[in-house]
Amino acid sequence: MTTTTSAPTTRWGILATGNIARAFATNLHSVPGAVIAAVGSRSRESAERFVHDLGDEATRAHASYDDLVGDHDVDVVYVASPHSHHLEHARMAFSAGKPVLCEKPLALTRADGEALFDSAGDLFCMEAMWMACHPLIRDLRDRLEAGALGTPRQVHADLGFVVPADASARMWDPELGAGALLDMGIYPLTFARLMLGPFATAVATGVLDDHGIDLDVAVAARHESGAVSALTTSMTATTPRSATVATDQGLLEVPADFHHPAYAVWTPTGGEPQRIEPPSAVYGTGLGNEAAHVQECLRDGLTESPLVPREQTLELLGLMDDLRRQLGVRYAADRPRTPTDG
Ligand SMILES: NC(=O)c1ccc[n+]([C@@H]2O[C@H](COP(=O)([O-])OP(=O)(O)OC[C@H]3O[C@@H](n4cnc5c(N)ncnc54)[C@H](OP(=O)(O)O)[C@@H]3O)[C@@H](O)[C@H]2O)c1
């Protein structure tokens, strides 16, 4: 008799119907055991269009986030609203007893990030830092940690896109967390954190528009390990979107887009370039590997991810608070919290 085994099923609920929600849902199609159970939107029309475009007739379309998080056939909620609303929307899911994968950045400030994790209690919660779940990024980090590529001394990393003023309201609206640093700069910062360890000190300079939105930012940092990093981000220019790690034994190059790379190249000092491929399957564009990781964490009964630990997320939010202070970028969430904020 032939028996087949299939991955246990995880039923996803997608909160919001914007760009990344669509990309994530499409990626779920390639993840073993993933089911897109439901989507929730502020509008019924948008939820129904999302389901139609996805082509999954069994996916339920909810006309409110409340209905989505309250859906008994949803195991985990993916929060894909603007950063300014992550705290509110993650809390809705926790109140309904649902674990959460929450888009990056987890919140606008470290204080709001702490409040979000506090609200999770014993429920699983992870920032959707998909780069850290990518098989090749994991492999490169493991090689560096094992000393296989020598001692890292410098990281250069960049992520930037031209964001047209009429293309993304979110990216140009301070109420929704506008700006390059939190949206794109978080990737170079996290890459440097993954490859070089915790930051010791960082200085930022940049250019803001008339509304105080950070358009172009350069960060120079020293890490506790004694290595340094030079990191840039932009919403006005077509930038390299690549990264390098320079060690005392050679150069590791991660071509565009470095946060979900197809391959990397290691060139030992004086030697020939060696191509490094992802050691295991990349699901979809790599967003699928993040989903697969969450599913594993939930099956293992974890409350936090070993690949994107809560403390690392908070460390980077605190760093971005500091960099924004240096740049002069402020959000409403920067006001001191009061007891009524929860
Ligand atoms: N992992 C990645 O590679 C990646 C890429 C892009 C963005 N992101 C992150 O994902 C989040 C969403 O980004 P996005 O590019 O998908 O944004 P988007 O296209 O503007 O979509 C955001 C969605 O959030 C919902 N929403 C709830 N409250 C809202 C409000 N007050 N104003 C506007 N929209 C609101 C809307 O869905 P409904 O109308 O259905 O309620 C909207 O479609 C951001 O935090 C961003 O940093 C991650």
The ligand as an SDF file (V2000), in Angstrom:
LIG
                    3D

 48 52  0  0  0  0  0  0  0  0999 V2000
    8.1120   42.6910    3.2160 N   0  0  0  0  0  0  0  0  0  0  0  0
    8.2190   43.5230    2.1850 C   0  0  0  0  0  0  0  0  0  0  0  0
    8.9690   43.3040    1.2360 O   0  0  0  0  0  0  0  0  0  0  0  0
    7.3550   44.7430    2.1570 C   0  0  0  0  0  0  0  0  0  0  0  0
    7.1430   45.4030    0.9440 C   0  0  0  0  0  0  0  0  0  0  0  0
    6.2930   46.4890    0.9290 C   0  0  0  0  0  0  0  0  0  0  0  0
    5.7050   46.9200    2.1080 C   0  0  0  0  0  0  0  0  0  0  0  0
    5.9490   46.2680    3.2830 N   0  0  0  0  0  0  0  0  0  0  0  0
    5.3180   46.7310    4.5240 C   0  0  0  0  0  0  0  0  0  0  0  0
    3.9460   46.3380    4.4880 O   0  0  0  0  0  0  0  0  0  0  0  0
    3.1290   47.3740    5.0150 C   0  0  0  0  0  0  0  0  0  0  0  0
    2.0960   47.7360    3.9410 C   0  0  0  0  0  0  0  0  0  0  0  0
    2.7760   48.2070    2.8010 O   0  0  0  0  0  0  0  0  0  0  0  0
    2.0790   48.2240    1.3320 P   0  0  0  0  0  0  0  0  0  0  0  0
    3.1380   48.6610    0.4040 O   0  0  0  0  0  0  0  0  0  0  0  0
    1.3700   46.9580    1.0930 O   0  0  0  0  0  0  0  0  0  0  0  0
    1.0420   49.4080    1.5390 O   0  0  0  0  0  0  0  0  0  0  0  0
   -0.2740   49.7030    0.6670 P   0  0  0  0  0  0  0  0  0  0  0  0
   -0.1500   49.1410   -0.6800 O   0  0  0  0  0  0  0  0  0  0  0  0
   -0.5430   51.1410    0.8350 O   0  0  0  0  0  0  0  0  0  0  0  0
   -1.4090   48.8590    1.4170 O   0  0  0  0  0  0  0  0  0  0  0  0
   -1.7140   49.0730    2.7780 C   0  0  0  0  0  0  0  0  0  0  0  0
   -3.0740   48.4870    3.0840 C   0  0  0  0  0  0  0  0  0  0  0  0
   -3.3180   48.7000    4.4680 O   0  0  0  0  0  0  0  0  0  0  0  0
   -4.6960   48.8630    4.6940 C   0  0  0  0  0  0  0  0  0  0  0  0
   -4.9200   50.0440    5.5520 N   0  0  0  0  0  0  0  0  0  0  0  0
   -5.4240   50.0130    6.8060 C   0  0  0  0  0  0  0  0  0  0  0  0
   -5.4990   51.2360    7.3280 N   0  0  0  0  0  0  0  0  0  0  0  0
   -5.0450   52.0780    6.3770 C   0  0  0  0  0  0  0  0  0  0  0  0
   -4.9120   53.4970    6.3210 C   0  0  0  0  0  0  0  0  0  0  0  0
   -5.2520   54.2850    7.3540 N   0  0  0  0  0  0  0  0  0  0  0  0
   -4.4230   54.0450    5.1930 N   0  0  0  0  0  0  0  0  0  0  0  0
   -4.0650   53.2610    4.1490 C   0  0  0  0  0  0  0  0  0  0  0  0
   -4.1700   51.9160    4.1500 N   0  0  0  0  0  0  0  0  0  0  0  0
   -4.6590   51.3260    5.2540 C   0  0  0  0  0  0  0  0  0  0  0  0
   -5.3730   48.9980    3.3320 C   0  0  0  0  0  0  0  0  0  0  0  0
   -6.0400   47.7650    3.0800 O   0  0  0  0  0  0  0  0  0  0  0  0
   -7.6690   47.7010    3.0550 P   0  0  0  0  0  0  0  0  0  0  0  0
   -8.1040   48.8640    2.2370 O   0  0  0  0  0  0  0  0  0  0  0  0
   -7.9370   46.3920    2.4490 O   0  0  0  0  0  0  0  0  0  0  0  0
   -8.1630   47.7910    4.4760 O   0  0  0  0  0  0  0  0  0  0  0  0
   -4.2300   49.1490    2.3570 C   0  0  0  0  0  0  0  0  0  0  0  0
   -4.4810   48.5480    1.1220 O   0  0  0  0  0  0  0  0  0  0  0  0
    4.0540   48.4940    5.4280 C   0  0  0  0  0  0  0  0  0  0  0  0
    4.3040   48.4150    6.8080 O   0  0  0  0  0  0  0  0  0  0  0  0
    5.3430   48.2270    4.6530 C   0  0  0  0  0  0  0  0  0  0  0  0
    6.5260   48.6350    5.3160 O   0  0  0  0  0  0  0  0  0  0  0  0
    6.7430   45.1870    3.3050 C   0  0  0  0  0  0  0  0  0  0  0  0
  1  2  1  0
  2  3  2  0
  2  4  1  0
  4  5  1  0
  4 48  2  0
  5  6  2  0
  6  7  1  0
  7  8  2  0
  8  9  1  0
  8 48  1  0
  9 10  1  0
  9 46  1  0
 10 11  1  0
 11 12  1  0
 11 44  1  0
 12 13  1  0
 13 14  1  0
 14 15  2  0
 14 16  1  0
 14 17  1  0
 17 18  1  0
 18 19  2  0
 18 20  1  0
 18 21  1  0
 21 22  1  0
 22 23  1  0
 23 24  1  0
 23 42  1  0
 24 25  1  0
 25 26  1  0
 25 36  1  0
 26 27  1  0
 26 35  1  0
 27 28  2  0
 28 29  1  0
 29 30  1  0
 29 35  2  0
 30 31  1  0
 30 32  2  0
 32 33  1  0
 33 34  2  0
 34 35  1  0
 36 37  1  0
 36 42  1  0
 37 38  1  0
 38 39  2  0
 38 40  1  0
 38 41  1  0
 42 43  1  0
 44 45  1  0
 44 46  1  0
 46 47  1  0
M  CHG  2   8   1  16  -1
M  END
$$$$
